[in-house]
């Protein structure tokens, strides 16, 4: 949590690796970007601490799960990207493109 707080304050990107299908509830304000102004400075509350929020902060989360199923509540708070591709999946995509062009 201390690393997360420092990254938020100083605007450095943070990578959280090997996450399962459930995320820690303490990340909720961060995922929803529940920021507020306090003394003219943008802040966010994580747990019981109020931290200055830098607009340059970026939060990336990765998983090693092949086909994760996240709850709809989580899926609406984040942008999901699937970089996992298999030869069969690529073949299906290419076949779909060819069939679409022939129509």
Secondary structure as GFF3:
##gff-version 3
##sequence-region A 1 103
A	DSSP	alpha_helix	2	10	.	.	.	ID=ss1
A	DSSP	beta_strand	14	16	.	.	.	ID=ss2
A	DSSP	three_ten_helix	25	27	.	.	.	ID=ss3
A	DSSP	alpha_helix	28	31	.	.	.	ID=ss4
A	DSSP	beta_strand	35	38	.	.	.	ID=ss5
A	DSSP	beta_strand	41	46	.	.	.	ID=ss6
A	DSSP	beta_strand	49	52	.	.	.	ID=ss7
A	DSSP	beta_strand	59	61	.	.	.	ID=ss8
A	DSSP	alpha_helix	72	75	.	.	.	ID=ss9
A	DSSP	alpha_helix	87	102	.	.	.	ID=ss10
###
